[in-house]
Amino acid sequence: MSRVSTGPSEHPTAAHALLKRLKEHGVEKVFGVVGREAASILFDEQDGVEFILTRHEFTAGVAADVLARITGRPQACWATLGPGMTNLSTGMATSMLDRSPVIALAAQSESHDIFPNDTHQCLDLVKIAEPMTKYAVELERPAEITDLVDSAVFAAMTEPVGPSFISLPVDLLGSSEGIDITQDHGPARTPGKPIGAVQPGWESAADQAAAMVKDAKNPVFVVGAAAIRAGAVPALRALAERLNIPVITTYIAKGVLPHGHELNYGAVTGYMDGILSFPALETLFGPADVILTIGYDYAEDLRPSMWERGIEKKTVRISPTANPVPRIYRPDVDVVTDVLAFVQHLDAATGDLAAKDRHDIAPLRERIAEFLADPKHYEDGMRVHQVMDSMNTVMAEIAEPGEGTIVSDIGFFRHYGVLFARADQPFGFLTSAGCSSFGYGIPAAIGAQMARPDQPTFLIAGDGGFHSNSADLETIARLNLPIVTVVVNNDTNGLIELYQNIGHHRSHDPAVKFTGVDFVQLAQANGVEATKASTREELLAALRKGAELGRPYLIEVPVNYDFSAGGFGALKV
């Protein structure tokens, strides 16, 4: 039973009403760091809402982002006033650009003492939040807190989904004025899935798309995360299989088709030709004559220039939002509607259509297989493709069919994950396509493991991004989350070094090089068992051990990049 107590006063407060309404909307976890507002709110006074203490507010924001992304339900994060909020803001920006329904909450100075930039630790929190949220408001009357939570949830669950923010003056948070938690505010009508726009007459546009598919020789589906949020994956998979149409995805839509599915042509990145020393984008898109971008979002970093290779193409955009970038992407047909409704409509409209003769990408698949199988031992460190192949191997061994999550922090290695990481379910590969902030990996892995507690979670991170947020290793240890972390370490911000080589044909070491960090000792200092692996054999053995432990485990892998190989000199971003 919930305890309703606020210390000396036995009257329910705005804090009680806030937590009660969050629970009614299905919010089960609040990640964060509490400040002096602790005098006004104790999170354990609401059954079913668990507070997860993190070491940094950015961690709180990203963990809520990923948990919300996977579950499809709103989740919450918390910060104290002033610097707590500014730390949280990058997590909010991440959930905005990566499209997750997060309810961000922050304490504010007492209502009578809100003088931004003059009062101690007082900033204009709403103005900070407005550019990176769907909804931002400050509590002015305690009795309105339930209504504000309702508005925040509906805004967050409206496409494009993203964070909402509520600023909470500490005196009003602890106030009982007008609060009656027995009052019936009606049910918390959280949308079952995100609410999108529906353009009148969309069926006519969908019929035009169907006619283009019928006439096409080599149609291709380019799929984004909105298709997952719409619940369209099973119908989309069945349609692709019936018509024999290949599926290419954005970074975060990997897993729409399982890793080994013959129609899964993979996720794409602008770095793939350079990584593979192979014309991958031309192979994937060159023969396509019709591109259907289903749930595509420009923020997911698959640019139209990638699919414009080869022959002239017609394009169809299917999205639950109006086109925000017509200057960049002007489709021949624009269908603004629910993605699932479109897929069902297209399925019906093409019911008598024979399967297509899809274009062959065997040379690309052979190149990938050859690349990943690289048996060479490199004296200066393993190569990231060898690391990724080892992670895939062990994930395939330990995960049940259709399960398992590989998380990637941000860095050059991330693009190897986009290309090669095993993903057998939607959001089976997780990275930040939109915001791409260093330090994303640890909190994303926390969110993934909490969303899928009975499935394995592997994290790959570079030394730069990992150490920018490594304090929350202690959070992983404290929660005893069985996350297997692989830190690929070259003591360098590798992606930045790549750009230096592209622009100047050399590296400026002071801008990218670090002195060595012993990540094994760092992990152990935070209560995480760890080891170092320098060869495939050592890494495979360590991954298998980590997967069997049932508790956190870290593996440091010395790596190196060879920017002189491949086609990076011609890289266009």
C-alpha positions in Angstrom: 0.0 0.0 0.0 1.2 3.5 -0.8 2.3 5.7 2.1 0.9 9.2 1.9 3.0 11.3 4.2 4.9 14.5 3.9 6.6 14.6 7.3 5.0 17.0 9.8 2.0 17.5 7.5 -0.2 14.6 6.7 -1.9 16.3 3.8 -1.2 15.2 0.3 0.9 17.6 -1.8 1.5 18.4 -5.4 4.4 15.9 -5.3 1.9 13.1 -4.4 -0.4 14.1 -7.1 2.5 14.3 -9.6 3.7 10.8 -8.8 0.1 9.4 -8.8 -0.6 10.7 -12.2 2.7 9.6 -13.7 1.9 6.1 -12.4 -1.6 6.2 -13.9 0.0 7.0 -17.3 2.2 3.9 -17.0 5.4 5.6 -15.9 7.2 3.0 -13.8 10.7 4.5 -13.5 12.1 8.0 -12.8 15.8 8.3 -13.5 17.6 11.2 -12.0 19.6 13.1 -9.4 17.7 14.9 -6.6 18.7 18.2 -5.0 17.2 20.2 -2.2 13.7 19.6 -3.5 14.1 16.3 -1.5 12.4 18.3 1.3 9.3 18.3 -0.9 9.2 14.9 -2.6 10.0 11.3 -1.7 9.6 9.0 -4.6 8.9 5.9 -2.6 5.6 7.3 -1.5 4.0 6.0 -4.7 3.8 2.3 -5.2 4.8 1.2 -8.7 7.1 4.2 -9.4 10.8 3.4 -8.9 13.4 6.1 -8.6 16.7 5.2 -10.2 19.6 7.3 -8.9 22.2 8.0 -11.5 25.6 9.7 -11.2 24.8 12.3 -13.9 21.6 13.8 -15.2 22.6 13.1 -18.8 22.5 9.4 -17.9 19.0 9.9 -16.5 17.7 11.5 -19.7 19.2 8.8 -22.0 18.1 5.9 -19.8 14.6 7.2 -19.9 14.8 7.8 -23.6 15.8 4.2 -24.4 13.4 2.6 -22.0 10.6 4.7 -23.5 11.8 3.9 -27.0 11.7 0.1 -26.5 8.5 0.0 -24.4 6.6 2.6 -26.5 5.4 4.1 -23.2 6.3 7.4 -21.5 9.1 7.3 -19.0 10.5 10.0 -16.8 13.7 11.7 -15.7 14.4 14.2 -13.0 16.9 16.9 -12.2 17.4 19.5 -9.5 17.4 23.2 -10.3 20.1 25.1 -12.0 23.0 22.9 -13.1 20.9 19.8 -12.7 18.7 21.1 -15.4 21.5 22.1 -17.7 23.1 18.7 -17.3 19.7 17.1 -18.1 19.2 19.2 -21.2 21.5 17.0 -23.4 19.4 14.0 -22.4 16.3 15.9 -23.4 17.9 16.9 -26.7 18.7 13.2 -27.3 15.1 12.1 -26.7 13.9 14.9 -29.0 16.2 14.1 -31.9 15.9 10.3 -31.4 12.1 10.5 -30.9 11.3 9.0 -27.5 8.3 10.0 -25.3 10.1 11.2 -22.2 8.6 13.3 -19.4 11.4 15.5 -18.1 11.0 17.1 -14.7 13.2 19.6 -12.9 13.0 21.5 -9.6 12.9 25.3 -9.7 13.5 28.0 -7.1 10.7 28.9 -4.8 7.9 30.6 -6.7 8.4 33.9 -4.9 12.2 33.8 -5.7 12.3 33.1 -9.4 14.5 35.7 -10.8 16.4 33.9 -13.6 20.2 34.7 -13.7 20.0 36.6 -10.4 18.7 34.1 -7.8 21.1 31.4 -6.7 20.9 28.5 -9.1 17.9 30.0 -10.8 17.6 29.9 -14.6 14.6 30.2 -16.9 14.0 26.5 -17.2 11.1 26.7 -19.5 13.0 28.8 -22.0 15.9 26.4 -21.8 13.6 23.5 -22.5 11.3 25.0 -25.2 13.7 24.6 -28.2 14.2 20.9 -27.5 10.9 19.7 -26.3 7.3 19.1 -27.5 5.8 20.9 -24.5 7.4 23.0 -21.7 5.6 24.6 -18.8 6.1 25.7 -15.2 3.8 24.8 -12.4 2.0 27.9 -11.1 -0.8 26.4 -9.0 -0.3 23.1 -7.2 -3.9 21.9 -8.1 -3.0 22.0 -11.8 -0.2 19.4 -11.6 -2.5 16.5 -12.8 -3.6 18.5 -15.9 0.0 19.4 -16.7 1.1 15.8 -16.6 -1.8 14.9 -18.9 -0.7 17.6 -21.4 2.9 16.5 -21.1 2.1 12.9 -21.9 -0.1 13.7 -24.9 2.5 16.1 -26.4 5.2 13.5 -25.9 3.1 10.8 -27.6 2.3 12.9 -30.6 4.4 12.4 -33.7 7.2 13.2 -34.0 7.4 11.8 -30.5 9.7 13.5 -28.1 10.2 14.9 -24.6 7.9 17.1 -22.6 9.1 19.2 -19.7 7.6 20.5 -16.4 9.4 23.0 -14.1 8.5 22.5 -10.5 9.1 25.3 -8.0 10.1 23.6 -4.7 7.5 25.4 -2.5 4.6 24.5 -4.9 5.9 20.9 -5.2 5.5 20.5 -1.4 2.3 22.5 -1.2 -1.1 21.0 -0.2 -3.1 24.0 -1.6 -6.0 22.7 -3.7 -4.6 19.1 -3.7 -7.1 16.3 -3.3 -5.7 13.0 -4.5 -9.1 11.4 -4.1 -10.6 13.7 -6.7 -11.5 11.9 -9.9 -9.6 13.5 -12.8 -10.8 10.8 -15.2 -8.6 8.0 -16.5 -5.1 8.7 -17.7 -5.8 8.1 -21.4 -2.2 7.5 -22.5 -2.3 6.8 -26.3 -1.7 3.2 -27.1 0.7 4.3 -29.8 1.9 7.7 -31.0 -0.7 10.0 -32.5 0.2 11.1 -36.0 -1.2 13.4 -38.6 -3.6 12.1 -41.2 -3.9 14.0 -44.4 -7.4 14.1 -45.9 -7.5 12.0 -49.0 -4.3 10.1 -48.1 -5.8 7.0 -49.7 -5.6 8.6 -53.1 -1.9 9.3 -52.6 -1.5 5.7 -51.4 -3.1 4.4 -54.6 -0.6 6.4 -56.6 2.1 4.7 -54.6 0.6 1.3 -55.3 0.6 2.1 -59.0 4.3 3.0 -58.9 5.1 -0.2 -57.1 3.2 -2.2 -59.7 5.1 -0.5 -62.5 8.5 -0.7 -60.8 11.1 -3.2 -61.8 13.2 -2.8 -58.6 11.3 -1.1 -55.8 13.0 -0.8 -52.4 11.6 -0.1 -48.9 13.6 2.4 -46.9 12.3 2.0 -43.3 12.6 4.4 -40.4 11.7 4.1 -36.7 8.2 5.5 -37.1 7.2 2.2 -38.7 8.2 0.5 -35.5 6.3 3.0 -33.3 3.2 2.5 -35.5 3.2 -1.2 -34.8 3.7 -1.8 -38.6 6.6 -4.3 -38.5 4.7 -7.6 -38.8 2.5 -6.2 -41.7 5.5 -4.6 -43.4 7.6 -7.8 -43.1 4.7 -9.9 -44.6 4.3 -7.4 -47.5 8.0 -7.3 -48.3 8.1 -11.1 -48.3 5.0 -11.4 -50.5 6.3 -8.9 -53.1 10.0 -9.9 -52.7 10.9 -6.2 -52.0 14.2 -5.5 -50.2 14.2 -3.6 -47.0 17.0 -1.0 -46.1 16.8 0.7 -42.8 18.0 3.8 -40.9 20.4 3.3 -38.0 17.8 2.8 -35.4 15.3 0.8 -37.5 17.7 -2.2 -37.7 15.8 -5.3 -36.8 12.7 -4.6 -38.8 13.8 -7.8 -40.6 16.0 -10.2 -38.7 19.7 -10.1 -39.3 19.9 -13.1 -41.6 16.7 -12.5 -43.6 17.3 -12.6 -47.4 15.3 -9.4 -47.9 17.3 -7.5 -45.2 19.7 -5.4 -47.2 20.9 -3.8 -44.0 21.2 -0.3 -42.5 23.3 2.3 -44.3 25.8 4.9 -43.3 27.7 7.4 -45.4 30.9 5.8 -44.1 30.2 2.4 -45.5 32.0 2.7 -48.8 35.2 3.8 -47.0 34.9 1.1 -44.3 34.4 -1.7 -46.8 36.6 -0.3 -49.6 33.6 -1.2 -51.8 30.9 0.7 -53.7 28.2 -0.3 -51.2 25.7 2.5 -51.7 25.8 2.1 -55.5 25.2 -1.7 -55.0 22.3 -1.1 -52.7 20.5 1.7 -54.4 21.9 1.9 -58.0 19.4 -0.4 -59.7 16.3 0.8 -57.7 13.7 2.7 -59.7 11.2 3.3 -56.9 12.1 4.1 -53.3 9.3 4.0 -50.7 10.5 5.7 -47.5 8.2 4.1 -44.8 8.3 5.9 -41.5 11.4 7.8 -42.6 12.8 10.6 -40.5 15.5 12.9 -41.7 16.9 13.0 -38.1 17.8 9.3 -38.4 20.7 10.4 -40.6 19.9 8.5 -43.8 20.2 11.3 -46.3 18.4 11.3 -49.7 21.8 11.7 -51.4 22.5 8.1 -50.3 19.6 6.6 -52.3 20.0 8.9 -55.3 22.8 6.6 -56.7 22.4 4.9 -60.1 19.4 5.2 -62.3 16.7 7.9 -62.0 14.2 7.1 -59.3 10.7 7.9 -58.2 10.2 8.4 -54.5 7.2 7.9 -52.1 7.3 9.3 -48.6 5.1 7.7 -46.0 5.1 9.4 -42.6 2.8 10.4 -39.7 4.1 14.0 -40.0 4.2 16.6 -42.6 7.5 16.8 -44.5 9.8 19.1 -42.5 12.7 19.2 -45.1 11.1 19.7 -48.6 14.3 21.5 -49.7 16.2 18.3 -49.1 13.6 15.6 -49.9 10.9 16.4 -52.3 9.1 13.0 -53.0 7.0 12.3 -56.1 4.2 11.2 -53.8 3.7 12.2 -50.2 1.4 10.1 -48.0 0.8 11.6 -44.6 -0.9 9.0 -42.5 -0.4 6.3 -39.9 2.3 4.0 -41.2 0.4 0.8 -40.4 -2.7 2.1 -42.2 -0.5 2.7 -45.3 1.1 -0.7 -45.2 -2.3 -2.4 -45.0 -3.6 -0.2 -47.8 -0.7 -1.0 -50.0 -1.0 -4.7 -49.2 -4.7 -4.7 -50.3 -4.0 -2.6 -53.4 -1.2 -5.0 -54.6 -3.0 -8.2 -53.8 -2.8 -9.5 -57.3 0.8 -8.4 -57.9 3.4 -11.1 -58.6 6.6 -11.1 -56.7 9.3 -8.8 -58.0 12.7 -9.8 -59.3 14.8 -7.9 -56.7 18.2 -6.7 -57.6 21.1 -8.8 -56.5 23.6 -7.6 -53.8 25.6 -10.8 -53.6 28.9 -9.0 -54.3 28.3 -6.7 -51.3 27.4 -9.6 -49.0 30.5 -11.5 -50.1 32.6 -8.4 -49.3 31.0 -8.0 -45.9 31.5 -11.7 -45.1 35.2 -11.5 -46.2 35.7 -8.3 -44.2 34.2 -9.7 -41.0 36.1 -13.0 -41.2 39.4 -11.1 -41.3 41.8 -13.6 -39.5 44.8 -11.4 -39.3 46.5 -10.6 -36.0 47.4 -6.9 -35.9 50.3 -6.0 -33.6 49.0 -2.5 -33.1 45.5 -3.6 -31.9 42.5 -5.4 -33.1 40.3 -4.0 -35.9 36.8 -2.9 -35.0 35.2 -5.2 -37.6 36.9 -8.1 -35.8 35.4 -6.9 -32.5 31.9 -6.6 -34.0 32.1 -10.0 -35.6 33.0 -11.5 -32.2 30.1 -9.8 -30.5 27.7 -11.0 -33.2 29.1 -14.6 -32.8 28.5 -14.7 -29.1 25.1 -12.9 -29.2 23.9 -15.5 -31.7 25.1 -18.3 -29.3 23.4 -17.0 -26.2 20.2 -15.1 -27.3 16.9 -16.8 -28.0 15.7 -16.3 -31.6 14.4 -12.8 -32.1 16.1 -11.5 -28.9 19.2 -9.7 -27.7 20.3 -6.0 -27.9 23.6 -4.5 -29.0 24.1 -0.9 -27.9 26.6 1.5 -29.4 28.1 4.6 -27.9 29.2 7.4 -30.3 32.4 7.3 -32.3 33.8 6.0 -35.6 33.2 2.4 -34.3 29.5 3.2 -34.2 29.3 3.0 -38.0 30.7 -0.5 -37.9 27.8 -1.3 -35.6 25.3 0.3 -38.0 26.6 -1.9 -40.8 27.4 -5.2 -39.0 25.7 -5.4 -35.5 23.3 -8.3 -35.2 19.7 -7.1 -34.7 17.0 -9.7 -34.8 14.2 -7.6 -33.4 13.1 -3.9 -33.7 15.4 -1.8 -31.6 17.8 -4.8 -31.4 20.5 -2.3 -32.2 20.5 1.0 -30.3 22.5 4.1 -31.0 21.7 7.8 -31.1 21.2 8.7 -34.7 19.8 12.2 -34.1 21.8 13.8 -31.3 24.8 11.4 -31.2 26.3 12.6 -27.9 29.5 11.1 -26.4 28.6 9.0 -23.4 25.3 7.7 -24.8 26.3 4.1 -24.4 26.1 3.4 -20.6 22.7 5.0 -20.1 21.3 3.5 -23.3 22.5 0.0 -22.1 20.9 0.7 -18.7 17.6 1.5 -20.4 17.8 -1.5 -22.8 18.5 -4.0 -20.0 15.6 -2.6 -17.9 13.3 -2.8 -20.9 14.4 -6.4 -21.6 15.6 -7.9 -18.3 15.5 -11.5 -19.5 17.6 -10.8 -22.7 21.3 -10.2 -23.1 22.6 -6.7 -23.6 26.0 -6.0 -25.1 27.5 -2.5 -25.2 30.3 -1.3 -27.5 31.9 2.0 -26.6 35.1 3.9 -27.5 37.5 5.2 -24.9 36.6 8.8 -25.6 32.8 8.6 -25.3 32.9 5.9 -22.6 35.1 7.8 -20.2 33.1 11.0 -20.7 30.3 9.3 -18.7 32.0 6.4 -17.0 30.9 7.4 -13.5 27.7 5.6 -14.2 29.5 2.3 -14.2 28.8 2.4 -10.5 25.1 2.7 -11.4 25.3 -0.5 -13.5 27.1 -2.2 -10.6 24.7 -1.0 -7.9 21.7 -2.2 -9.9 23.6 -5.4 -10.8 22.6 -5.1 -14.5 24.1 -8.0 -16.5 25.5 -5.7 -19.3 28.6 -6.9 -21.1 30.6 -3.8 -22.1 33.3 -3.8 -24.7 35.5 -0.7 -24.6 37.5 -0.4 -27.9 40.5 1.7 -26.8 42.9 3.5 -29.1 43.5 6.5 -26.7 42.1 8.7 -29.4 38.9 10.5 -30.6 39.0 8.3 -33.7 36.2 9.9 -35.7 37.8 13.3 -35.3 41.1 12.0 -36.3 39.5 10.7 -39.5 38.2 14.1 -40.3 41.6 15.6 -39.7 43.1 13.1 -42.2 40.3 13.9 -44.7 40.8 17.6 -44.5 44.5 17.9 -43.9 46.0 14.5 -44.7 47.5 14.3 -41.2 46.5 14.2 -37.6 46.9 17.1 -35.1 47.5 14.9 -32.0 46.9 17.5 -29.2 43.3 17.8 -30.5 42.5 14.1 -30.5 45.0 12.1 -28.4 44.6 11.0 -24.8 47.0 9.5 -22.3 46.2 5.9 -21.4 43.3 4.9 -19.1 43.3 1.4 -17.6 39.6 0.6 -18.1 40.0 -2.7 -16.4 41.0 -1.0 -13.2 38.4 1.7 -13.7 35.7 -1.0 -13.9 37.0 -2.8 -10.9 37.1 0.4 -8.9 33.4 0.8 -9.6 32.5 -2.8 -8.7 32.4 -4.3 -12.1 34.5 -7.4 -13.0 36.7 -6.8 -16.0 39.5 -8.1 -18.2 41.5 -7.1 -21.3 41.4 -9.0 -24.6 43.8 -8.4 -27.4 42.9 -11.2 -29.9 39.8 -12.7 -31.3 40.2 -15.8 -29.2 40.6 -13.8 -26.0 37.6 -11.6 -26.9 35.3 -14.5 -27.7 36.3 -16.2 -24.4 35.7 -13.0 -22.4 32.3 -12.3 -24.1 31.2 -15.9 -23.3 32.3 -15.5 -19.7 30.6 -12.1 -19.4 27.3 -13.5 -20.8 27.3 -16.4 -18.4 28.0 -14.3 -15.2 24.6 -12.8 -14.8 26.2 -9.5 -13.5 28.1 -6.6 -15.1 31.3 -7.3 -17.0 33.7 -5.1 -18.9 36.2 -6.0 -21.6 38.9 -3.6 -22.7 40.1 -4.2 -26.3 43.1 -2.3 -27.7 42.1 -1.3 -31.3 43.5 0.7 -34.2 42.1 2.2 -37.3 43.9 2.3 -40.6 42.7 5.5 -42.4 45.1 5.0 -45.2 43.0 2.0 -46.4 39.6 2.3 -47.9 37.9 5.2 -49.7 37.8 7.7 -46.9 39.4 10.4 -49.0 36.2 10.6 -51.0 33.9 10.6 -48.0 31.0 13.0 -48.3 28.9 13.9 -45.3 
